[in-house]
């Protein structure tokens, strides 16, 4: 007898959090998520659309390294993010 059963791995459900889009197009990331992900004021985020899903990712050196070869100009972005003289007058 041939067993054609399908094994579906169990996934732990994600806790749903809700927020509202402001008139300026802004959202608030709940404090619990900000704390868990160590997001501080001024953290830059990447936003991508996948169908009807929005994906937010903090822009970190690891995130930038993961993009190598997928877009042009990353060296300039990375250099800008890691400049020692950011905000200083010339």
PELIN-V281261 format. One line per field, one symbol per residue. ss: DSSP state (a for helix, b for strand, c for the rest). phi: phi as a letter, one per 30 degrees, with the letter a starting at -180 (. if undefined). A space follows every 10 residues. Layout:
# PELIN-V281261
ss=???
phi=???
This chain:
# PELIN-V281261
ss=cccccccccc cccccccccc cccccccccc aaaaaacccc ccccbbbbbb ccbbbbbbcc aaaaaacccc cccaaaaaaa accccccccc
phi=.cdcdcccdd cdddddbbbb dddcicbcde eddeddchdc ejddbcbbcb icccccbddb edddddceic bcideddddd dcddceiddc
